[in-house]
Amino acid sequence: MKNLMNQLYELTNLALLTPQNLVDNIQLENYTEIKYYRKSNEIICEMLTEDESGEVIYIYYFSMNNQLQRAYATYGDESVELFDRSKELKGLLEEYDERKKSHIA
């Protein structure tokens, strides 16, 4: 239960990854472009990488207080969700409720 509480705390309060953390990736050989912009109330970072199978675009969405909210990887026409803070938080809260019920019963 303590581990679950720690995970809930981290998802609620910590950035996990910030836009500044991603800047260093441009020094890696397979990263060719990093682009930042703001849309509505989010900071968006798009990173272009190349490997033997082609181009991959990583897109990170941050709140205005630099907390990672969502992350996706796009390979051609296919997009894969890598992280969604609200879904992760919802899953942890559901797990917490289930554990709480089992301890009461």
DSSP file (Angstrom, degrees, kcal/mol; ACC not computed):
  #  RESIDUE AA STRUCTURE BP1 BP2  ACC     N-H-->O    O-->H-N    N-H-->O    O-->H-N    TCO  KAPPA ALPHA  PHI   PSI    X-CA   Y-CA   Z-CA
    1    1 A M     >        0   0    0      0, 0.0     4,-2.3     0, 0.0     5,-0.2   0.000 360.0 360.0 360.0 -35.8    0.0    0.0    0.0
    2    2 A K  H  >  +     0   0    0      1,-0.2     4,-2.2     2,-0.2     5,-0.1   0.906 360.0  51.1 -62.8 -41.3    2.9    2.3    0.8
    3    3 A N  H  > S+     0   0    0      1,-0.2     4,-2.2     2,-0.2    -1,-0.2   0.896 109.4  50.9 -61.9 -40.7    4.3    1.9   -2.8
    4    4 A L  H  > S+     0   0    0      1,-0.2     4,-2.4     2,-0.2    -1,-0.2   0.906 109.2  50.4 -63.2 -42.7    0.9    2.7   -4.2
    5    5 A M  H  X S+     0   0    0     -4,-2.3     4,-2.4     2,-0.2    -2,-0.2   0.885 109.4  51.7 -63.6 -38.7    0.7    5.9   -2.1
    6    6 A N  H  X S+     0   0    0     -4,-2.2     4,-2.5     2,-0.2    -2,-0.2   0.910 109.8  49.2 -63.8 -42.1    4.2    6.9   -3.3
    7    7 A Q  H  X S+     0   0    0     -4,-2.2     4,-2.5     2,-0.2     5,-0.2   0.906 110.8  49.9 -64.0 -42.3    3.1    6.4   -7.0
    8    8 A L  H  X S+     0   0    0     -4,-2.4     4,-1.8     2,-0.2    -2,-0.2   0.914 111.1  49.8 -61.6 -43.3    0.0    8.5   -6.4
    9    9 A Y  H  X S+     0   0    0     -4,-2.4     4,-2.7     2,-0.2     5,-0.4   0.936 111.4  48.6 -60.5 -47.4    2.1   11.2   -4.8
   10   10 A E  H  X S+     0   0    0     -4,-2.5     4,-2.2     1,-0.2    -2,-0.2   0.920 112.7  46.9 -61.6 -45.4    4.5   11.2   -7.7
   11   11 A L  H  < S+     0   0    0     -4,-2.5    -1,-0.2     1,-0.2    -2,-0.2   0.811 118.2  43.0 -67.7 -28.2    1.8   11.4  -10.4
   12   12 A T  H  < S+     0   0    0     -4,-1.8    -2,-0.2    -5,-0.2    -1,-0.2   0.847 130.9  17.2 -83.5 -35.9    0.0   14.1   -8.5
   13   13 A N  H  < S+     0   0    0     -4,-2.7     2,-0.2    -5,-0.2    -3,-0.2   0.704 103.9  76.9-116.0 -24.2    3.0   16.3   -7.6
   14   14 A L     <  -     0   0    0     -4,-2.2     3,-0.1    -5,-0.4    54,-0.0  -0.618  63.6-138.3 -99.7 154.6    6.1   15.6   -9.6
   15   15 A A        -     0   0    0     -2,-0.2     2,-2.4     1,-0.2    53,-1.6   0.824  22.7-167.1 -73.6 -32.6    7.0   16.6  -13.1
   16   16 A L  S    S+     0   0    0     51,-0.1     2,-0.3    -6,-0.0    -1,-0.2  -0.244  75.9  12.9  70.0 -48.2    8.5   13.1  -13.9
   17   17 A L  S    S-     0   0    0     -2,-2.4    51,-0.7    49,-0.2     3,-0.0  -0.967  76.0-159.3-153.0 138.6   10.0   14.7  -17.1
   18   18 A T    >>  -     0   0    0     -2,-0.3     4,-0.9    49,-0.1     3,-0.5  -0.790  33.9-110.2-118.5 163.1   10.3   18.4  -18.0
   19   19 A P  H >> S+     0   0    0      0, 0.0     4,-0.6     0, 0.0     3,-0.6   0.869 119.5  57.6 -57.5 -35.0   10.8   20.2  -21.3
   20   20 A Q  H >> S+     0   0    0      1,-0.2     3,-0.8     2,-0.2     4,-0.5   0.852  97.6  60.7 -64.9 -34.6   14.3   21.1  -20.2
   21   21 A N  H <4 S+     0   0    0     -3,-0.5     3,-0.5     1,-0.2    -1,-0.2   0.820 100.8  55.5 -61.0 -30.7   15.2   17.4  -19.7
   22   22 A L  H X< S+     0   0    0     -4,-0.9     3,-1.4    -3,-0.6     4,-0.3   0.699  86.8  78.2 -79.3 -19.6   14.6   16.8  -23.4
   23   23 A V  H X< S+     0   0    0     -3,-0.8     3,-1.6    -4,-0.6     4,-0.2   0.882  86.3  60.3 -58.0 -40.4   17.0   19.4  -24.7
   24   24 A D  G >< S+     0   0    0     -4,-0.5     3,-1.7    -3,-0.5    -1,-0.3   0.715  86.6  76.8 -62.7 -20.6   20.0   17.2  -24.1
   25   25 A N  G X  S+     0   0    0     -3,-1.4     3,-1.8     1,-0.3     6,-0.3   0.756  77.2  73.2 -64.0 -22.9   18.6   14.5  -26.5
   26   26 A I  G <  S+     0   0    0     -3,-1.6    -1,-0.3    -4,-0.3    -2,-0.2   0.729  88.0  63.7 -64.6 -18.8   19.7   16.6  -29.5
   27   27 A Q  G <  S+     0   0    0     -3,-1.7    -1,-0.3    -4,-0.2     2,-0.2   0.643  83.1  96.5 -78.0 -14.3   23.3   15.6  -28.6
   28   28 A L  S X  S-     0   0    0     -3,-1.8     3,-1.3    -4,-0.3    -3,-0.0  -0.534  83.3-124.2 -77.1 144.6   22.4   12.0  -29.3
   29   29 A E  T 3  S+     0   0    0      1,-0.3    -1,-0.1    -2,-0.2    -3,-0.0   0.815 105.8  51.1 -60.4 -35.6   23.3   10.8  -32.8
   30   30 A N  T 3  S+     0   0    0     19,-0.1    20,-2.3    -5,-0.1     2,-0.5   0.545  90.1  89.4 -85.6  -5.7   19.8    9.6  -33.8
   31   31 A Y  E <   +A   49   0A   0     -3,-1.3    18,-0.2    -6,-0.3     3,-0.1  -0.813  43.7 167.5 -92.9 126.6   18.0   12.8  -32.8
   32   32 A T  E     +     0   0A   0     16,-2.7     2,-0.3    -2,-0.5    17,-0.2   0.646  60.4  18.3-112.4 -20.6   17.8   15.3  -35.7
   33   33 A E  E     -A   48   0A   0     15,-1.3    15,-2.7     2,-0.0     2,-0.4  -0.984  47.7-171.7-155.7 140.0   15.3   17.9  -34.5
   34   34 A I  E     -A   47   0A   0     -2,-0.3     2,-0.4    13,-0.2    13,-0.2  -0.995  14.9-175.9-130.8 127.8   13.7   19.2  -31.4
   35   35 A K  E     -A   46   0A   0     11,-2.9    11,-3.0    -2,-0.4     2,-0.4  -0.986   4.4-168.5-128.5 132.0   10.8   21.7  -31.7
   36   36 A Y  E     +A   45   0A   0     -2,-0.4     2,-0.3     9,-0.2     9,-0.2  -0.927  16.9 151.9-116.4 142.2    9.0   23.4  -28.8
   37   37 A Y  E     -A   44   0A   0      7,-2.1     7,-3.5    -2,-0.4     2,-0.4  -0.978  36.8-118.0-158.6 167.0    5.8   25.4  -29.1
   38   38 A R  E     +A   43   0A   0     -2,-0.3     2,-0.4     5,-0.2     5,-0.2  -0.918  24.1 179.5-113.4 136.3    2.8   26.4  -27.0
   39   39 A K  E >   -A   42   0A   0      3,-2.2     3,-1.7    -2,-0.4     2,-0.2  -0.982  64.4 -42.1-137.5 122.9   -0.7   25.5  -27.9
   40   40 A S  T 3  S-     0   0    0     -2,-0.4    -2,-0.0     1,-0.2     0, 0.0  -0.416 125.3 -23.9  54.9-123.6   -3.6   26.6  -25.6
   41   41 A N  T 3  S+     0   0    0     -2,-0.2    23,-0.6    -3,-0.1     2,-0.3  -0.105 120.7  90.4-108.4  35.5   -2.3   26.0  -22.1
   42   42 A E  E <   -AB  39  63A   0     -3,-1.7    -3,-2.2    21,-0.2     2,-0.5  -0.953  65.4-138.0-130.3 150.2    0.3   23.3  -23.0
   43   43 A I  E     -AB  38  62A   0     19,-2.3    19,-2.9    -2,-0.3     2,-0.4  -0.924  27.8-160.5-100.0 128.2    3.9   23.3  -23.9
   44   44 A I  E     -AB  37  61A   0     -7,-3.5    -7,-2.1    -2,-0.5     2,-0.5  -0.929   9.5-167.7-117.1 135.3    4.5   20.8  -26.7
   45   45 A C  E     -AB  36  60A   0     15,-2.4    15,-2.8    -2,-0.4     2,-0.5  -0.986   1.5-168.9-121.9 124.7    7.8   19.2  -27.6
   46   46 A E  E     -AB  35  59A   0    -11,-3.0   -11,-2.9    -2,-0.5     2,-0.5  -0.958   5.7-169.8-112.3 129.6    8.2   17.3  -30.9
   47   47 A M  E     -AB  34  58A   0     11,-2.9    11,-2.8    -2,-0.5     2,-0.5  -0.977   8.3-153.7-123.5 127.5   11.4   15.3  -31.4
   48   48 A L  E     +AB  33  57A   0    -15,-2.7   -16,-2.7    -2,-0.5   -15,-1.3  -0.873  19.0 174.5-102.2 126.9   12.4   13.7  -34.6
   49   49 A T  E     -AB  31  56A   0      7,-2.8     7,-2.5    -2,-0.5     2,-0.4  -0.897  15.4-152.9-125.9 158.5   14.7   10.7  -34.5
   50   50 A E  E     + B   0  55A   0    -20,-2.3     2,-0.2    -2,-0.3     5,-0.2  -0.997  20.0 159.7-131.9 137.6   15.9    8.4  -37.2
   51   51 A D  E >   - B   0  54A   0      3,-2.1     3,-1.8    -2,-0.4    -2,-0.0  -0.774  59.9 -74.3-138.7-172.2   16.9    4.7  -37.0
   52   52 A E  T 3  S+     0   0    0      1,-0.3     3,-0.1    -2,-0.2    -2,-0.0   0.738 129.6  51.1 -61.6 -22.9   17.4    1.8  -39.4
   53   53 A S  T 3  S-     0   0    0      1,-0.3     2,-0.3     3,-0.0    -1,-0.3   0.480 119.2 -99.4 -94.4  -2.5   13.6    1.4  -39.7
   54   54 A G  E <   -B   51   0A   0     -3,-1.8    -3,-2.1     2,-0.0    -1,-0.3  -0.832  62.2 -15.6 125.3-161.7   12.9    5.1  -40.5
   55   55 A E  E     -B   50   0A   0     -2,-0.3    21,-0.5    -5,-0.2     2,-0.4  -0.589  47.2-169.6 -86.8 142.5   11.8    8.3  -38.8
   56   56 A V  E     -B   49   0A   0     -7,-2.5    -7,-2.8    -2,-0.3     2,-0.5  -1.000   6.8-156.8-128.8 132.4   10.1    8.4  -35.4
   57   57 A I  E     -BC  48  74A   0     17,-2.3    17,-2.8    -2,-0.4     2,-0.5  -0.948   4.8-161.5-111.0 123.6    8.4   11.5  -34.0
   58   58 A Y  E     -BC  47  73A   0    -11,-2.8   -11,-2.9    -2,-0.5     2,-0.5  -0.886   5.9-165.7-101.2 132.4    8.0   11.7  -30.3
   59   59 A I  E     -BC  46  72A   0     13,-2.6    13,-2.4    -2,-0.5     2,-0.4  -0.978   3.5-171.3-123.7 123.5    5.4   14.3  -29.1
   60   60 A Y  E     -BC  45  71A   0    -15,-2.8   -15,-2.4    -2,-0.5     2,-0.5  -0.928   7.6-157.3-115.2 135.5    5.4   15.3  -25.4
   61   61 A Y  E     -BC  44  70A   0      9,-2.8     8,-3.5    -2,-0.4     9,-1.3  -0.961  14.7-175.7-115.0 125.3    2.6   17.5  -23.9
   62   62 A F  E     -BC  43  68A   0    -19,-2.9   -19,-2.3    -2,-0.5     6,-0.2  -0.895  24.6-121.1-119.5 147.3    3.4   19.4  -20.7
   63   63 A S  E >   -B   42   0A   0      4,-2.5     3,-1.8    -2,-0.3   -21,-0.2  -0.321  42.6 -98.3 -71.9 168.9    1.3   21.6  -18.4
   64   64 A M  T 3  S+     0   0    0    -23,-0.6    -1,-0.1     1,-0.3   -22,-0.1   0.633 126.2  60.5 -68.7 -11.6    2.4   25.2  -18.0
   65   65 A N  T 3  S-     0   0    0      2,-0.1    -1,-0.3   -50,-0.0    -2,-0.1   0.079 123.4-105.0-100.5  23.3    4.1   24.2  -14.7
   66   66 A N  S <  S+     0   0    0     -3,-1.8     2,-0.5     1,-0.2   -49,-0.2   0.635  71.3 144.9  70.1  19.6    6.3   21.7  -16.7
   67   67 A Q        -     0   0    0    -49,-0.1    -4,-2.5   -51,-0.1    -1,-0.2  -0.785  54.2-118.7 -90.1 127.6    4.6   18.5  -15.7
   68   68 A L  E     +C   62   0A   0    -53,-1.6    -6,-0.3   -51,-0.7     3,-0.1  -0.463  37.6 171.1 -62.3 127.3    4.5   15.8  -18.4
   69   69 A Q  E     -     0   0A   0     -8,-3.5    16,-3.6     1,-0.4    17,-0.4   0.799  60.6  -1.9-105.1 -47.0    0.8   15.1  -19.2
   70   70 A R  E     -CD  61  84A   0     -9,-1.3    -9,-2.8    14,-0.2    -1,-0.4  -0.979  54.9-166.4-146.4 154.6    1.0   12.8  -22.3
   71   71 A A  E     +CD  60  83A   0     12,-2.4    11,-3.0    -2,-0.3    12,-1.7  -0.991   8.8 179.9-145.9 139.6    3.5   11.3  -24.6
   72   72 A Y  E     -CD  59  81A   0    -13,-2.4   -13,-2.6    -2,-0.3     2,-0.4  -0.949  17.4-149.0-135.5 153.9    3.2    9.7  -28.0
   73   73 A A  E     -CD  58  80A   0      7,-2.4     7,-3.2    -2,-0.3     2,-0.5  -0.993  14.6-157.9-121.4 134.8    5.5    8.1  -30.6
   74   74 A T  E     -CD  57  79A   0    -17,-2.8   -17,-2.3    -2,-0.4     2,-0.6  -0.961  11.1-177.3-118.9 122.5    4.5    8.2  -34.3
   75   75 A Y  E >   - D   0  78A   0      3,-3.0     3,-2.3    -2,-0.5     2,-0.4  -0.927  67.9 -58.4-115.5 101.4    5.9    5.8  -36.8
   76   76 A G  T 3  S-     0   0    0     -2,-0.6   -19,-0.1   -21,-0.5   -22,-0.0  -0.484 123.3 -13.7  62.8-119.1    4.6    6.8  -40.2
   77   77 A D  T 3  S+     0   0    0     -2,-0.4     2,-0.5    -3,-0.1    -1,-0.3   0.493 120.3  92.2 -92.1  -5.3    0.8    6.6  -39.9
   78   78 A E  E <   -D   75   0A   0     -3,-2.3    -3,-3.0     2,-0.0     2,-0.4  -0.787  54.8-167.7 -98.9 130.1    0.8    4.8  -36.6
   79   79 A S  E     -D   74   0A   0     -2,-0.5     2,-0.5    -5,-0.2    -5,-0.2  -0.959   2.5-164.5-116.4 133.1    0.7    6.6  -33.3
   80   80 A V  E     -D   73   0A   0     -7,-3.2    -7,-2.4    -2,-0.4     2,-0.5  -0.965  19.0-130.0-119.9 128.2    1.4    4.8  -30.0
   81   81 A E  E     +D   72   0A   0     -2,-0.5    -9,-0.3    -9,-0.2     3,-0.1  -0.643  26.1 176.1 -76.0 125.0    0.5    6.3  -26.6
   82   82 A L  E     -     0   0A   0    -11,-3.0     2,-0.3    -2,-0.5   -10,-0.2   0.750  65.6   0.0 -97.1 -31.9    3.6    6.1  -24.3
   83   83 A F  E     -D   71   0A   0    -12,-1.7   -12,-2.4     5,-0.0    -1,-0.4  -0.972  48.2-178.8-160.7 140.6    2.2    7.9  -21.3
   84   84 A D  E  >  -D   70   0A   0     -2,-0.3     4,-2.6   -14,-0.2   -14,-0.2  -0.863  13.7-159.7-143.5 108.3   -1.0    9.6  -20.1
   85   85 A R  H  > S+     0   0    0    -16,-3.6     4,-2.8    -2,-0.3     5,-0.2   0.883  92.0  50.7 -57.2 -43.3   -0.9   11.1  -16.6
   86   86 A S  H  > S+     0   0    0    -17,-0.4     4,-2.3     1,-0.2    -1,-0.2   0.890 112.4  46.5 -66.7 -38.1   -4.7   11.2  -16.2
   87   87 A K  H  > S+     0   0    0      2,-0.2     4,-2.5    -3,-0.2    -1,-0.2   0.912 113.7  48.7 -68.0 -41.9   -5.1    7.5  -17.2
   88   88 A E  H  X S+     0   0    0     -4,-2.6     4,-2.3     2,-0.2    -2,-0.2   0.929 113.2  47.4 -62.0 -45.2   -2.2    6.5  -15.0
   89   89 A L  H  X S+     0   0    0     -4,-2.8     4,-2.5    -5,-0.2    -2,-0.2   0.915 111.1  51.1 -63.6 -43.7   -3.7    8.4  -12.1
   90   90 A K  H  X S+     0   0    0     -4,-2.3     4,-2.3     1,-0.2    -1,-0.2   0.917 110.2  50.0 -59.9 -44.3   -7.1    7.0  -12.7
   91   91 A G  H  X S+     0   0    0     -4,-2.5     4,-2.2     1,-0.2    -1,-0.2   0.905 111.4  47.9 -61.5 -42.9   -5.7    3.4  -12.7
   92   92 A L  H  X S+     0   0    0     -4,-2.3     4,-2.5     2,-0.2    -1,-0.2   0.893 111.0  50.9 -66.1 -39.8   -3.9    4.0   -9.4
   93   93 A L  H  X S+     0   0    0     -4,-2.5     4,-2.4     2,-0.2    -2,-0.2   0.887 110.2  49.8 -65.9 -37.9   -6.9    5.5   -7.8
   94   94 A E  H  X S+     0   0    0     -4,-2.3     4,-2.3     2,-0.2    -2,-0.2   0.908 111.4  49.0 -65.1 -41.2   -9.0    2.5   -8.8
   95   95 A E  H  X S+     0   0    0     -4,-2.2     4,-2.5     2,-0.2    -2,-0.2   0.906 110.4  51.3 -63.8 -40.9   -6.4    0.1   -7.5
   96   96 A Y  H  X S+     0   0    0     -4,-2.5     4,-2.5     2,-0.2    -2,-0.2   0.924 109.9  49.4 -60.6 -46.0   -6.3    2.1   -4.2
   97   97 A D  H  X S+     0   0    0     -4,-2.4     4,-2.4     1,-0.2    -2,-0.2   0.899 111.1  49.9 -61.5 -41.2  -10.1    1.8   -3.9
   98   98 A E  H  X S+     0   0    0     -4,-2.3     4,-2.3     2,-0.2    -1,-0.2   0.926 112.2  46.8 -63.9 -44.8  -10.0   -1.9   -4.6
   99   99 A R  H  X S+     0   0    0     -4,-2.5     4,-1.7     1,-0.2    -2,-0.2   0.902 111.6  51.7 -63.4 -40.2   -7.3   -2.5   -1.9
  100  100 A K  H  X S+     0   0    0     -4,-2.5     4,-1.4     1,-0.2    -2,-0.2   0.921 110.4  48.6 -63.5 -44.1   -9.2   -0.3    0.5
  101  101 A K  H  X S+     0   0    0     -4,-2.4     4,-2.3     1,-0.2    -1,-0.2   0.897 109.9  51.4 -62.1 -41.2  -12.4   -2.3    0.0
  102  102 A S  H  < S+     0   0    0     -4,-2.3    -1,-0.2     1,-0.2    -2,-0.2   0.811 109.6  50.1 -69.5 -28.2  -10.6   -5.6    0.4
  103  103 A H  H  < S+     0   0    0     -4,-1.7    -1,-0.2    -5,-0.2    -2,-0.2   0.770 112.8  47.0 -78.1 -26.0   -9.1   -4.5    3.7
  104  104 A I  H  <        0   0    0     -4,-1.4    -2,-0.2     1,-0.2    -1,-0.2   0.868 360.0 360.0 -79.8 -37.9  -12.5   -3.4    5.0
  105  105 A A     <        0   0    0     -4,-2.3    -1,-0.2    -5,-0.2    -2,-0.1   0.479 360.0 360.0 -70.8 360.0  -14.3   -6.5    4.0
